[in-house]
């Protein structure tokens, strides 16, 4: 956490704190020379501390410039200590493992031990850290409350820290919406975060965090063309991004989009560049696993099964403790497709069952819907059309509810084929109508994801 405090902001904080400590409201200090609205303006930072009106208010509060300067110095020291304290907590929150249950409670207790007035210049940062704690604990409702509170505190009390805390909060709010499968809200939060971003303030990396998330949400909401356009705009400045996990995200997204366009050689090149960056910077976490999975999926689309299999097996070996369960869903889904292509029904079934089980447990609706389609494929390819139907139907229901329109179309297409093979004409016609409506809505360009080869 950077030091967001200027003497002017501290001066108005001390004035407001002194008034409240004396048990006075603004009306109590009003006289012919000083109105309550002027006092409000002073406390909101709209009057220069060097102004005569400010000095007059100090006198009414039994303060003078020397006493004010002394109090400012004391507050500066207290805030430097608070900054160090918050930095330590943020470092703990940055830990990917997030510690044991006991460790989590220790972080929460440290945060709850800090008592600040709403108008304190560090109050938004305290709310932000609480939001991050609950986000890491998967309590998105409480996380959302604290991120929104931090934004409100900045606006209500006209607090202007030197960091981009409002943009940081919007970025976190977008992530909350993402994990709740609400991509429209996620994109709206990113838009607000980018609008609030100030490149003259500290924490400039939040801009790329927001852009990275925007590309992800565009891809997941069937807007790959817009995602690719934005990614192309960013690519030239990739070396300027100091945050390595964010830079790895851009490698991941570009290689995925190139794979969709069947530019396999370029996709492999980008993937391998990202993997090498992860190795050099010792960032072998979920970003590294993502790139390894994507590389395997590119080989899979090329039907280079041995190469694909070795990449997926390596990813499983690296994360043998299941620290990144979403990556395991991807791996098992890809492995199911691989064995499905080889008509190894037993192994395909085992892997897709594992993917479905993890998806339901998290839950991860986006990945679950894909796994359900692959499960349906496993059955329909063996001629078990009636058994496949419930899996495609569940995928259609989930994707329709959460707005994954291209994936919904993929499931509808598979379901339509089942009803055709089963000679179920009424159901077949119903599916065809639903597909037609979706195609019109999407100006249709089909989803390119790996369900089968």
Secondary structure, DSSP 8 states (H G I E B T S, - for coil): ------HHHHHHHHHHHHHHHTT--GGGG-BTTB-HHHHHHHHTT-S-TTSHHHHHHHHHTT--HHHHHHHHHHHHHHHHHHHHHHHHHHHHHH-TT---HHHHHHHHHHHHT----TTSTTHHHHHHHHHHHHHHTT-HHHHHHHHHHHHHHHHHTT---SB-HHHHHHHHHHHHHHHTT-HHHHHHHHHHHHHH--TTSB-TTHHHHHHHHHHHHHHHTT-HHHHHHHHHHHHTTGGG---HHHHHHHHHHHHHHHHHTT-HHHHHHHHHHHHHHHHHTT--SHHHHHHHHHHHHHHHHTT-HHHHHHHHHHHHHHTTT-S-HHHHHHHHHHHHHHHHHTT-HHHHHHHHHHHHHHHHHHT-HHHHHHHHHHHHHHHHTTT-HHHHHHHHHHHHHHHHHHT-HHHHHHHHHHHHHHHHHTT-HHHHHHHHHHHHHHHHHHTS------S--
